[in-house]
């Protein structure tokens, strides 16, 4: 493809992204709502086990992985793909190409998720945490991914030869990493499983790289794009950001094995994981040094206030999660917190607090531009942010506190296990409350977005459709 | 400058490095580990799982039991698992040689199940626990699994099935019994096969005076067993003789 000579205008780019990116983003919001409803269901079951117990499809061991996969693949990865396409068009200043293939890919991706979730709920989950998608669903997702993400590379390639922005580095690394990680994980975990304990190694490798190289890099790409954009302050050091990217890719991808601290795994494997995790403090500092000053110097324009809260929440969650991960990989701390609700809290902080909030901020920034609507209002985003941000904070704090209480009780062998259960149950109850608040917020968001998109469609297409049913001038004349 | 190929190669090699270090390296090292036979007793460990327990693993997987129960006992430096009598020794890689999928679990909302088969030998008690956990433990958060059981009316004059876990004969006209489906029996068989307690080379219990267990590998050489399948110090190997 010939390099395009000049940068296209922002409005032209947004118009070229309207259907493919709009499709991805609205679909992802739908899955976000489904995921938050499933989370409510699964957290209710943690303290009211009799709730809907007669239905095998809704037992905790199926609803919980369904909620996780729905969030990670239905919402987060899908929104990430949408935002990635838009960002790569905007950052290179070119029109998005391949809109039709992207739409076909989106249909495939959503088909894969629907089939996968129904499979998990029907009891076909693979039995490997975070690799639950059945063997008949993951290839559909993979095909969908290739049909969508390739165009982000092609779009960027039209204007090769320009220096890359920091967020492009992260974006391209994530786009290249996902197919590698997804296919290797599913091949060695599900299709041709390794023997015995090595399955744990595959699982942890996949889990860690999906989180680090795919989700966190997309999240960081959004932070590195939106924060400077909203505040008007440049990222202090580009080399530091690139250094942070590569060190995170290297150390982070080794880091997952700490999840089996003390487990039936050769000790050197766990040690490698701990070393990798502890070293991620370096890229964490690099991100903090680059983005914290930008975030602190925020400009108070209405739109930037709208979005900056989400992005700021994501940044803080990212840093806190990184520090907690380093802490819990150490034996002194991990001895207490291992196997407790604190690990659930950390996953929620990462998935909802960091990735989810960054993607929601980006969605609220991108969607109005795609459809050229003046939305959302300051009041609406404030309300939505309070629901979701408050819910996430409440849930994470409750689960973290519950995890520490549970861990301390488990550590003391004189406390019988049913007493341990009695101690963590109130915290699980609080997390149900938090999930309810989040689900309510997401419901309001989905309703508002659907309304806006429908209004936009009506305004744009109703007159022309209406015209089809009007008698043509020739007929009218003939009647007269 | 054109960074595309650089990023592609960089990502490729970093991911390949961790794949090599975390998955492929360990696979080359002990991916072909086999069962080991204890010379004194002639018992080969890990035991092959009986057919019904094998089917039970599928029930365990389908219902996601491993989201709340671990099947790994840690040594005393890592937690109170041994003090809680969840096992006589820590679990090691060899215990899970036949597990497919592995289902170790990473969260303990319920107790560890690595040795549930050694702790609970009563089939009926386990069935009852699946049907209604709160009947056994009042504040349990474990879900009920009524769909693994069949609710059958007892015809007048007919005896309740001996397999029933629960019989309701409160009303005279319509009596009901709860009978386990095959899945419930399979799951219980699987649970009862959970006995990661055999004495093996990797984790030796404190030696009783004068008694030691001699372990040989399927190849028959003692040297082969010394492959570091776990982090047991190599110095333990000679002491086993």
Contacts between the chains, C-beta under 8 A, distances in Angstrom:
chain1	res1	chain2	res2	distance
A	45	B	143	6.1
A	46	B	109	7.0
A	46	B	141	6.0
A	47	B	141	6.3
A	49	B	133	7.1
A	49	B	134	7.7
A	49	B	140	7.1
A	49	B	141	5.3
A	49	B	142	5.9
A	49	B	143	4.5
A	49	B	144	6.5
A	50	B	134	8.0
A	50	B	143	7.8
A	50	B	144	6.1
A	53	B	143	5.4
A	53	B	144	4.2
A	53	B	145	7.5
A	53	B	146	6.2
A	54	B	146	5.3
A	54	B	147	6.4
A	55	B	147	7.4
A	56	B	63	7.5
A	56	B	147	4.3
A	59	B	63	5.7
A	59	B	64	7.2
A	59	B	143	5.5
A	59	B	145	7.1
A	60	B	64	7.0
A	60	B	67	6.8
A	60	B	68	7.2
A	60	B	143	5.2
A	61	B	63	4.8
A	61	B	64	2.1
A	61	B	65	5.9
A	61	B	66	7.7
A	61	B	67	5.1
A	61	B	68	7.4
A	61	B	143	7.8
A	62	B	62	7.9
A	62	B	63	6.9
A	62	B	64	5.6
A	64	B	64	6.7
A	64	B	67	5.4
A	65	B	64	6.3
A	65	B	67	7.1
A	123	B	62	3.5
A	123	B	63	6.8
A	124	B	62	7.3
A	125	B	61	7.0
A	125	B	62	7.1
A	125	B	64	6.6
A	126	B	61	7.7
A	126	B	101	6.3
A	127	B	60	7.9
A	127	B	61	3.6
A	127	B	66	7.1
A	127	B	101	3.7
A	127	B	102	7.8
A	127	B	103	5.4
A	128	B	101	5.4
A	128	B	102	7.2
A	128	B	103	8.0
A	129	B	66	7.4
A	129	B	67	7.6
A	129	B	106	6.5
A	153	B	4	7.4
A	156	B	4	7.3
A	157	B	4	6.8
A	160	B	2	4.9
A	160	B	4	6.7
A	161	B	1	7.3
A	161	B	2	5.9
A	163	B	1	6.4
A	164	B	3	5.1
A	169	B	3	7.3
A	169	B	7	6.6
A	172	B	3	7.7
A	172	B	4	6.8
A	172	B	7	4.7
A	172	B	8	7.8
A	173	B	7	5.6
A	173	B	10	7.4
A	173	B	11	5.2
A	176	B	7	6.4
A	176	B	8	5.2
A	176	B	11	4.4
A	176	B	12	7.3
A	177	B	11	5.0
A	177	B	15	6.1
A	180	B	11	7.2
A	180	B	12	7.0
A	180	B	15	5.1
A	181	B	15	6.5
A	184	B	15	8.0
A	184	B	19	6.4
A	188	B	23	6.7
A	193	B	100	6.4
A	193	B	101	6.9
A	194	B	23	7.6
A	194	B	27	5.9
A	194	B	31	6.5
A	195	B	31	6.2
A	195	B	33	7.9
A	195	B	97	6.9
A	195	B	100	7.7
A	196	B	33	7.3
A	196	B	93	6.4
A	196	B	94	7.9
A	196	B	96	4.8
A	196	B	97	4.6
A	196	B	98	7.5
A	196	B	99	6.3
A	196	B	102	7.0
A	197	B	93	4.2
A	197	B	96	5.2
A	197	B	102	6.9
A	198	B	23	7.0
A	198	B	26	6.1
A	198	B	27	5.4
A	198	B	31	6.0
A	199	B	99	7.9
A	199	B	100	7.8
A	199	B	101	6.3
A	199	B	102	4.1
A	200	B	102	5.7
A	200	B	104	5.8
A	201	B	22	5.5
A	201	B	23	5.0
A	201	B	26	5.7
A	201	B	27	7.8
A	202	B	23	5.6
A	203	B	102	7.7
A	204	B	22	7.1
A	205	B	18	6.5
A	205	B	19	6.7
A	205	B	22	4.6
A	205	B	23	5.4
A	209	B	15	6.6
A	209	B	18	7.0
A	213	B	11	7.3
A	213	B	15	6.9
A	246	B	10	6.5
A	246	B	14	7.3
A	249	B	10	7.2
A	249	B	11	6.6
A	249	B	14	4.3
A	249	B	15	7.8
A	250	B	14	5.0
A	250	B	17	7.0
A	250	B	18	7.9
A	253	B	14	6.0
A	253	B	15	6.1
A	253	B	17	7.6
A	253	B	18	3.8
A	254	B	17	7.8
A	254	B	18	4.9
A	254	B	21	6.2
A	254	B	22	6.6
A	256	B	22	7.3
A	257	B	22	6.5
A	259	B	106	5.8
A	260	B	72	7.9
A	260	B	104	7.3
A	260	B	106	7.7
A	261	B	78	6.5
A	262	B	72	8.0
A	262	B	74	3.7
A	262	B	75	6.7
A	262	B	77	7.3
A	262	B	78	3.0
A	262	B	79	6.7
A	262	B	90	7.9
A	263	B	72	4.9
A	263	B	74	6.9
A	263	B	91	7.7
A	263	B	104	6.5
A	264	B	72	5.5
A	264	B	90	7.3
A	264	B	91	4.2
A	264	B	92	5.0
A	264	B	93	5.4
A	264	B	95	6.2
A	264	B	96	6.4
A	264	B	104	7.4
A	264	B	230	7.2
A	265	B	93	6.8
A	265	B	230	8.0
A	266	B	26	6.8
A	266	B	29	7.9
A	266	B	30	7.4
A	266	B	93	6.8
A	266	B	228	6.6
A	266	B	229	7.0
A	266	B	230	5.6
A	266	B	231	5.6
A	267	B	230	7.4
A	267	B	231	3.1
A	268	B	231	7.1
A	269	B	22	7.0
A	269	B	26	5.9
A	272	B	21	6.3
A	272	B	22	7.2
A	273	B	22	7.7
A	331	B	77	7.3
A	331	B	78	7.1
A	334	B	78	7.9
A	335	B	77	7.8
A	335	B	78	5.8
A	335	B	79	6.0
A	338	B	78	7.2
A	338	B	79	6.9
A	339	B	70	6.1
A	339	B	79	7.8
A	339	B	106	6.7
A	339	B	107	5.9
A	339	B	108	4.0
A	340	B	107	7.6
A	340	B	108	7.0
A	341	B	107	7.8
A	341	B	109	7.9
A	343	B	106	6.7
A	343	B	107	6.5
A	344	B	107	6.9
A	410	B	79	7.0
A	410	B	80	6.6
A	410	B	108	6.9
A	411	B	79	6.6
A	411	B	80	5.6
A	412	B	80	6.9
A	413	B	80	4.1
A	413	B	83	3.5
A	413	B	84	5.0
A	417	B	84	7.3
A	417	B	110	7.9
A	417	B	111	4.9
A	418	B	137	5.3
A	418	B	138	7.7
A	418	B	139	6.1
A	418	B	140	7.0
A	421	B	109	7.5
A	421	B	110	7.8
A	421	B	139	6.1
A	421	B	140	6.7
A	421	B	141	5.7
A	422	B	139	5.3
A	424	B	109	7.6
A	425	B	139	7.4
A	425	B	141	6.4
A	428	B	141	7.6
